[in-house]
């Protein structure tokens, strides 16, 4: 059964609460009171024993905290990730990972240009 377009937008499966959208931001913009954030970062270092990674987006660094080691499978230093997370601390900035996606064929130069333009709009 297919729902009409206007009903399909408002459809939520029973028993599953709607998730709060992630706020697209840079690491230096995270204040700690956000429910969920989405950031694009570069892996600086990994500590599989502690289930953490240090990441940077050029504005700041953060610690990514993974629930379990299996979520770190395949991660390597230098990878670019899009991360959906919940901030848990601000000093040091710590993000509890919900989802980390590798961005393959990511154009870092284009991203830097967009960030520059975004910075001009923020000011």
C-alpha positions as CSV (number, residue, x, y, z in Angstrom):
1,X,0.0,0.0,0.0
2,X,1.4,3.4,-1.0
3,X,0.7,6.5,1.0
4,X,-0.3,9.8,-0.6
5,X,2.8,12.1,-0.7
6,X,1.5,14.4,2.0
7,X,0.9,11.5,4.3
8,X,4.2,9.8,3.5
9,X,6.1,12.8,4.9
10,X,4.3,12.6,8.3
11,X,4.5,8.8,8.6
12,X,6.2,7.4,11.7
13,X,6.3,3.7,12.5
14,X,4.4,2.9,15.7
15,X,6.6,2.6,18.7
16,X,9.6,4.4,17.2
17,X,10.0,8.0,18.4
18,X,11.3,10.5,15.8
19,X,15.0,11.2,16.2
20,X,16.2,14.7,16.7
21,X,18.0,16.0,13.6
22,X,21.7,16.5,13.9
23,X,23.0,20.0,13.8
24,X,25.5,20.5,10.9
25,X,28.4,22.3,12.4
26,X,32.2,22.8,12.8
27,X,33.9,21.4,15.9
28,X,34.6,25.0,17.2
29,X,30.9,25.7,17.2
30,X,29.9,22.8,19.6
31,X,29.0,24.2,23.0
32,X,28.0,20.9,24.6
33,X,24.2,21.6,24.8
34,X,23.4,20.1,21.4
35,X,21.4,16.9,21.3
36,X,23.1,15.6,18.1
37,X,25.7,17.0,15.8
38,X,27.0,16.2,12.3
39,X,30.6,17.1,11.5
40,X,33.2,16.3,8.8
41,X,36.5,15.4,10.3
42,X,39.9,14.0,9.5
43,X,41.3,11.2,11.8
44,X,44.5,12.4,13.5
45,X,45.1,9.4,15.7
46,X,43.4,6.2,16.9
47,X,43.5,4.4,20.3
48,X,41.7,1.1,19.8
49,X,42.4,0.0,23.4
50,X,40.6,3.1,24.8
51,X,38.0,3.0,21.9
52,X,38.8,6.6,20.9
53,X,40.0,8.6,18.0
54,X,41.4,12.2,17.9
55,X,39.9,14.1,15.0
56,X,40.2,17.6,13.5
57,X,38.2,19.7,11.1
58,X,40.7,22.5,10.9
59,X,38.8,24.6,13.4
60,X,39.4,22.4,16.5
61,X,40.1,18.9,17.6
62,X,37.8,16.4,19.4
63,X,37.8,13.0,20.9
64,X,35.5,10.5,19.3
65,X,34.3,7.9,21.8
66,X,33.1,4.6,20.4
67,X,30.7,2.3,22.1
68,X,32.6,-0.8,21.2
69,X,35.7,-1.7,19.2
70,X,33.7,-3.2,16.3
71,X,32.6,0.3,15.3
72,X,36.2,1.3,14.7
73,X,36.8,-1.5,12.2
74,X,38.4,-0.3,9.1
75,X,39.2,3.2,10.5
76,X,42.7,4.5,9.7
77,X,44.7,7.6,10.4
78,X,44.1,10.2,7.7
79,X,40.6,9.1,6.8
80,X,37.9,11.7,6.3
81,X,34.7,10.9,8.1
82,X,31.2,12.3,8.3
83,X,30.2,11.8,12.0
84,X,26.9,11.8,13.7
85,X,27.4,12.0,17.4
86,X,26.2,13.3,20.8
87,X,28.4,15.7,22.6
88,X,29.3,14.5,26.1
89,X,32.0,16.9,27.3
90,X,33.5,20.1,26.2
91,X,37.0,20.0,27.8
92,X,38.2,18.1,25.9
93,X,35.5,18.1,23.4
94,X,34.2,14.5,23.4
95,X,31.6,13.1,21.0
96,X,29.8,9.8,21.5
97,X,29.6,8.2,18.1
98,X,26.2,7.1,16.7
99,X,27.4,6.8,13.1
100,X,30.7,7.4,11.3
101,X,30.8,7.3,7.5
102,X,34.0,7.3,5.5
103,X,33.9,9.9,2.7
104,X,35.7,8.4,-0.2
105,X,36.9,10.6,-3.1
106,X,36.4,13.6,-0.8
107,X,37.6,16.8,-2.3
108,X,39.4,18.5,0.6
109,X,40.3,21.6,-1.4
110,X,36.7,22.2,-2.4
111,X,35.6,21.6,1.2
112,X,38.2,24.2,2.4
113,X,36.8,26.7,-0.1
114,X,33.2,26.1,1.1
115,X,34.4,26.4,4.7
116,X,36.0,29.8,3.9
117,X,32.7,31.0,2.3
118,X,30.7,29.6,5.3
119,X,33.1,31.5,7.7
120,X,32.4,34.7,5.9
121,X,28.6,34.1,6.2
122,X,29.0,33.3,10.0
123,X,30.7,36.7,10.6
